[in-house]
Amino acid sequence: MLEAPELTVLNAQVGGTPKFTFEDNPDWRSKLHRITVNEGGLEGDLMEEFIISEGELTYIGSGEYGALTYVWTFSATGYKDVVVSFDLSPSATFRTMDSNSLLQGK
C-alpha cells in the first residue's frame, strides 16, 4: 500500500463546514473512492458531497459541524486510508492517523 498525503482540516468550528487541504497527489486524488465520518455514524459514503480539486477536498453537503468528536476516513485504491480525528471543544486536538491508527502528524 502506498502512503496517502497528510490532510489538514480547515474551518473546524461549530457551525463550520468540512474542508481539507493536502500536498496535491494527482494519483491519490484520482483513486479516492470513499469518504466517511464517525466510522459510519452518518449514512453511507459522503464522496458525492465533496468537491475534489488540486490539493483540496471541500464539503458541499447541507450539514454543519456540531459540538462533537469527528473521525473522517478517506479511502483511495492502492493507498493506506487517511483518518483525521478532532473534537470541537475549546481545546480541540487535531491528529492525522493511518488505517492502523498510528500517529503520523500533529
KAWO-V833472 format. One record per residue. RES is the residue in one letter. SS is DSSP state (h for helix, s for strand, l for the rest). Layout:
res = [RES:RES]
ss = [SS:SS]
This chain:
res = [M:L:E:A:P:E:L:T:V:L:N:A:Q:V:G:G:T:P:K:F:T:F:E:D:N:P:D:W:R:S:K:L:H:R:I:T:V:N:E:G:G:L:E:G:D:L:M:E:E:F:I:I:S:E:G:E:L:T:Y:I:G:S:G:E:Y:G:A:L:T:Y:V:W:T:F:S:A:T:G:Y:K:D:V:V:V:S:F:D:L:S:P:S:A:T:F:R:T:M:D:S:N:S:L:L:Q:G:K]
ss = [l:s:l:l:l:l:l:s:s:s:l:l:l:l:l:l:l:l:s:s:s:l:l:l:l:h:h:h:h:h:h:s:s:s:s:s:s:h:h:h:l:l:l:l:l:l:h:h:h:s:s:s:s:l:l:s:s:s:s:l:l:l:l:l:l:l:l:l:s:s:s:s:s:s:s:s:l:l:s:l:l:s:s:s:s:s:s:l:l:l:l:l:l:s:s:s:s:s:l:l:l:l:s:l:l:l]
